[in-house]
Amino acid sequence: MPGKFDKQFECDELPCIHVVSDVRRKRIAVFVETSDGVVYMPLKKIEDACSRIAELRRIHYREADYHEIDELARKYLDLEPVEDYD
């Protein structure tokens, strides 16, 4: 049974990252939405990734451009990238 959907979490362009908060209980959760569905991401993993990104940006690394992403996924993760979401 589908739950109540909040319009603030509509995803216009996949993938999307949703930070969901419950004000009354003071709790949060983060979800990544792709064409395959929604996956929960533990905050610790996100915080670690943000710290690593900030560290690399401080030493002038740049974000890989669209044409470099597949190469990085294959070379460092041994993964075959999924098709575009468009």
BARO-282106 format. One record per atom (N, C-alpha, C): residue in three letters; atom name; y, x, z. Coordinates in nm, 2 decimals, decimal comma. Each point is the difference from the previous one (the first is absolute). Example, Ala and Ser with C-alpha at 12.3 -4.5 7.8 and 13.67 -1.06 7.14 Angstrom:
% BARO-282106
aa	at	c2	c1	c3
ALA	N	-0,57	1,32	0,78
ALA	CA	0,12	-0,09	0,00
ALA	C	0,12	0,09	0,00
SER	N	0,11	-0,04	-0,07
SER	CA	0,11	0,09	0,00
SER	C	0,11	-0,08	0,08
% end
This chain:
% BARO-282106
aa	at	c2	c1	c3
MET	N	-0,12	0,08	0,00
MET	CA	0,12	-0,08	0,00
MET	C	0,12	0,09	0,00
PRO	N	0,09	-0,01	-0,10
PRO	CA	0,12	0,08	0,00
PRO	C	0,09	-0,03	0,11
GLY	N	0,07	0,10	0,05
GLY	CA	0,10	-0,02	0,11
GLY	C	0,13	-0,03	-0,06
LYS	N	0,10	-0,03	0,09
LYS	CA	0,13	-0,03	-0,03
LYS	C	0,07	0,12	-0,07
PHE	N	0,06	-0,01	-0,11
PHE	CA	0,06	0,11	-0,07
PHE	C	0,15	-0,01	0,02
ASP	N	0,06	0,12	0,04
ASP	CA	0,14	0,01	0,02
ASP	C	0,06	0,05	-0,13
LYS	N	0,10	-0,07	-0,05
LYS	CA	0,07	0,04	-0,12
LYS	C	0,06	0,14	0,00
GLN	N	0,04	0,05	0,12
GLN	CA	0,05	0,14	0,01
GLN	C	-0,10	0,10	-0,05
PHE	N	-0,12	-0,03	0,00
PHE	CA	-0,10	0,10	-0,04
PHE	C	-0,05	-0,02	-0,14
GLU	N	0,07	-0,07	-0,08
GLU	CA	-0,04	-0,01	-0,14
GLU	C	0,02	0,14	-0,07
CYS	N	-0,10	0,03	-0,08
CYS	CA	0,00	0,13	-0,07
CYS	C	0,03	-0,01	-0,14
ASP	N	0,12	0,04	-0,04
ASP	CA	0,04	-0,01	-0,14
ASP	C	-0,06	0,10	-0,09
GLU	N	-0,02	0,12	0,05
GLU	CA	-0,05	0,11	-0,08
GLU	C	-0,10	0,08	0,08
LEU	N	-0,13	-0,01	-0,04
LEU	CA	-0,11	0,07	0,08
LEU	C	0,01	0,15	-0,03
PRO	N	-0,05	0,08	0,09
PRO	CA	-0,04	-0,03	0,14
PRO	C	0,12	-0,03	0,09
CYS	N	-0,03	-0,07	0,11
CYS	CA	0,11	-0,03	0,10
CYS	C	-0,05	0,04	0,14
ILE	N	0,09	0,04	0,08
ILE	CA	-0,03	0,03	0,14
ILE	C	0,07	-0,10	0,08
HIS	N	-0,07	-0,07	0,09
HIS	CA	0,05	-0,11	0,08
HIS	C	0,00	0,05	0,15
VAL	N	0,11	-0,01	0,06
VAL	CA	0,01	0,03	0,15
VAL	C	0,01	-0,14	0,06
VAL	N	-0,10	-0,04	0,07
VAL	CA	0,00	-0,14	0,06
VAL	C	0,02	0,02	0,15
SER	N	0,09	-0,08	0,05
SER	CA	0,03	0,01	0,15
SER	C	-0,01	-0,14	0,06
ASP	N	-0,05	0,00	0,13
ASP	CA	-0,01	-0,12	0,08
ASP	C	0,10	0,02	0,11
VAL	N	0,12	-0,06	-0,01
VAL	CA	0,10	0,02	0,10
VAL	C	-0,04	-0,04	0,14
ARG	N	-0,06	-0,12	0,01
ARG	CA	-0,04	-0,05	0,13
ARG	C	-0,10	0,10	0,08
ARG	N	-0,09	0,06	-0,07
ARG	CA	-0,10	0,09	0,06
ARG	C	0,04	0,14	-0,02
LYS	N	0,11	0,03	-0,07
LYS	CA	0,04	0,14	-0,02
LYS	C	-0,11	0,09	-0,06
ARG	N	-0,05	-0,05	-0,11
ARG	CA	-0,11	0,08	-0,07
ARG	C	0,03	0,01	-0,15
ILE	N	-0,05	0,11	-0,06
ILE	CA	0,02	0,02	-0,14
ILE	C	-0,13	0,04	-0,07
ALA	N	0,00	-0,02	-0,12
ALA	CA	-0,12	0,04	-0,09
ALA	C	0,06	0,03	-0,13
VAL	N	-0,06	0,10	-0,07
VAL	CA	0,04	0,03	-0,14
VAL	C	-0,12	-0,02	-0,09
PHE	N	0,03	-0,07	-0,12
PHE	CA	-0,10	-0,03	-0,10
PHE	C	0,05	0,05	-0,13
VAL	N	-0,09	0,05	-0,08
VAL	CA	0,02	0,04	-0,14
VAL	C	-0,06	-0,10	-0,09
GLU	N	0,08	-0,06	-0,09
GLU	CA	-0,05	-0,10	-0,09
GLU	C	-0,01	0,06	-0,14
THR	N	-0,12	-0,01	-0,06
THR	CA	-0,02	0,04	-0,14
THR	C	-0,06	-0,12	-0,07
SER	N	-0,03	0,02	-0,13
SER	CA	-0,06	-0,11	-0,08
SER	C	-0,14	-0,03	0,05
ASP	N	-0,06	0,08	0,09
ASP	CA	-0,13	-0,02	0,05
ASP	C	0,00	-0,08	0,13
GLY	N	0,12	-0,01	0,06
GLY	CA	0,01	-0,07	0,13
GLY	C	0,09	0,08	0,10
VAL	N	-0,02	-0,03	0,13
VAL	CA	0,09	0,06	0,10
VAL	C	-0,09	0,08	0,09
VAL	N	0,05	0,12	0,04
VAL	CA	-0,07	0,09	0,09
VAL	C	0,09	0,04	0,11
TYR	N	-0,05	-0,01	0,13
TYR	CA	0,07	0,04	0,11
TYR	C	0,01	0,15	0,01
MET	N	0,11	0,05	0,04
MET	CA	0,02	0,15	0,02
MET	C	0,04	0,03	0,14
PRO	N	-0,07	0,08	0,07
PRO	CA	0,03	0,03	0,14
PRO	C	0,14	0,07	0,01
LEU	N	0,08	-0,03	0,09
LEU	CA	0,13	0,06	0,01
LEU	C	-0,01	0,15	0,02
LYS	N	-0,09	0,05	0,07
LYS	CA	-0,02	0,15	0,01
LYS	C	-0,01	0,07	-0,13
LYS	N	-0,08	-0,06	-0,09
LYS	CA	-0,01	0,06	-0,14
LYS	C	0,13	0,00	-0,07
ILE	N	0,08	-0,11	0,01
ILE	CA	0,13	-0,01	-0,06
ILE	C	0,10	0,10	0,06
GLU	N	0,00	0,01	0,13
GLU	CA	0,09	0,09	0,07
GLU	C	-0,03	0,14	-0,04
ASP	N	-0,13	0,04	-0,01
ASP	CA	-0,04	0,13	-0,04
ASP	C	0,04	0,03	-0,14
ALA	N	-0,02	-0,09	-0,09
ALA	CA	0,04	0,01	-0,14
ALA	C	0,15	0,02	-0,01
CYS	N	0,08	-0,08	0,07
CYS	CA	0,15	0,01	0,00
CYS	C	0,04	0,13	0,05
SER	N	-0,06	0,05	0,10
SER	CA	0,04	0,14	0,06
SER	C	-0,03	0,10	-0,11
ARG	N	-0,12	-0,01	-0,06
ARG	CA	-0,03	0,10	-0,11
ARG	C	0,09	0,00	-0,11
ILE	N	0,04	-0,12	-0,05
ILE	CA	0,10	-0,02	-0,10
ILE	C	0,13	0,06	0,03
ALA	N	0,05	-0,02	0,12
ALA	CA	0,13	0,05	0,05
ALA	C	-0,01	0,15	0,00
GLU	N	-0,11	0,06	0,05
GLU	CA	-0,01	0,14	0,00
GLU	C	0,00	0,06	-0,14
LEU	N	-0,07	-0,06	-0,09
LEU	CA	0,00	0,05	-0,14
LEU	C	0,14	-0,01	-0,07
ARG	N	0,07	-0,12	0,03
ARG	CA	0,13	-0,02	-0,06
ARG	C	0,10	0,11	0,05
ARG	N	-0,02	0,04	0,13
ARG	CA	0,09	0,10	0,06
ARG	C	-0,01	0,13	-0,08
ILE	N	-0,12	0,03	-0,05
ILE	CA	-0,01	0,12	-0,08
ILE	C	0,00	-0,02	-0,15
HIS	N	0,07	-0,11	-0,04
HIS	CA	0,04	-0,03	-0,13
HIS	C	-0,11	-0,04	-0,10
TYR	N	-0,11	-0,06	0,06
TYR	CA	-0,10	-0,06	-0,09
TYR	C	0,06	-0,13	-0,05
ARG	N	-0,05	-0,04	-0,12
ARG	CA	0,05	-0,12	-0,06
ARG	C	-0,12	-0,10	-0,02
GLU	N	0,03	-0,12	-0,01
GLU	CA	-0,10	-0,10	-0,03
GLU	C	-0,05	0,02	-0,14
ALA	N	-0,14	0,00	-0,02
ALA	CA	-0,06	0,01	-0,13
ALA	C	0,05	-0,11	-0,09
ASP	N	0,03	0,03	-0,12
ASP	CA	0,04	-0,11	-0,09
ASP	C	-0,13	-0,07	-0,05
TYR	N	0,03	-0,11	-0,07
TYR	CA	-0,10	-0,09	-0,05
TYR	C	-0,12	0,07	-0,07
HIS	N	0,04	0,10	-0,08
HIS	CA	-0,10	0,07	-0,09
HIS	C	-0,08	0,10	0,08
GLU	N	0,04	0,04	0,12
GLU	CA	-0,07	0,10	0,08
GLU	C	-0,10	-0,06	0,10
ILE	N	0,01	-0,13	0,03
ILE	CA	-0,08	-0,06	0,10
ILE	C	-0,15	0,01	-0,02
ASP	N	-0,04	-0,04	-0,12
ASP	CA	-0,14	0,01	-0,04
ASP	C	-0,06	0,14	0,03
GLU	N	0,07	0,10	-0,05
GLU	CA	-0,04	0,14	0,02
GLU	C	-0,02	0,03	0,15
LEU	N	0,09	-0,04	0,08
LEU	CA	-0,01	0,03	0,14
LEU	C	-0,11	-0,07	0,07
ALA	N	-0,03	-0,12	-0,04
ALA	CA	-0,11	-0,08	0,05
ALA	C	-0,13	0,07	-0,03
ARG	N	-0,01	0,04	-0,13
ARG	CA	-0,13	0,07	-0,04
ARG	C	-0,02	0,13	0,07
LYS	N	0,11	0,08	0,00
LYS	CA	-0,01	0,14	0,04
LYS	C	-0,02	0,01	0,15
TYR	N	0,07	-0,08	0,08
TYR	CA	0,00	0,02	0,14
TYR	C	-0,08	-0,10	0,08
LEU	N	-0,02	-0,12	-0,06
LEU	CA	-0,08	-0,10	0,07
LEU	C	-0,13	-0,03	-0,06
ASP	N	-0,02	0,06	-0,12
ASP	CA	-0,13	-0,02	-0,07
ASP	C	-0,02	-0,15	-0,03
LEU	N	0,11	-0,07	-0,03
LEU	CA	-0,01	-0,14	-0,03
LEU	C	0,06	-0,03	-0,14
GLU	N	-0,06	-0,10	-0,05
GLU	CA	0,05	-0,05	-0,13
GLU	C	0,10	-0,11	0,02
PRO	N	0,12	0,02	-0,04
PRO	CA	0,10	-0,11	0,03
PRO	C	-0,04	-0,13	-0,06
VAL	N	0,05	-0,11	0,06
VAL	CA	-0,02	-0,13	-0,05
VAL	C	0,10	-0,03	-0,11
GLU	N	-0,03	-0,11	-0,07
GLU	CA	0,09	-0,04	-0,11
GLU	C	0,14	-0,04	0,06
ASP	N	0,10	0,01	-0,09
ASP	CA	0,13	-0,04	0,05
ASP	C	0,00	-0,15	0,04
TYR	N	0,10	-0,03	0,09
TYR	CA	0,01	-0,14	0,05
TYR	C	0,07	-0,09	-0,09
ASP	N	0,07	0,05	-0,10
ASP	CA	0,08	-0,08	-0,09
ASP	C	-0,08	-0,09	-0,08
% end
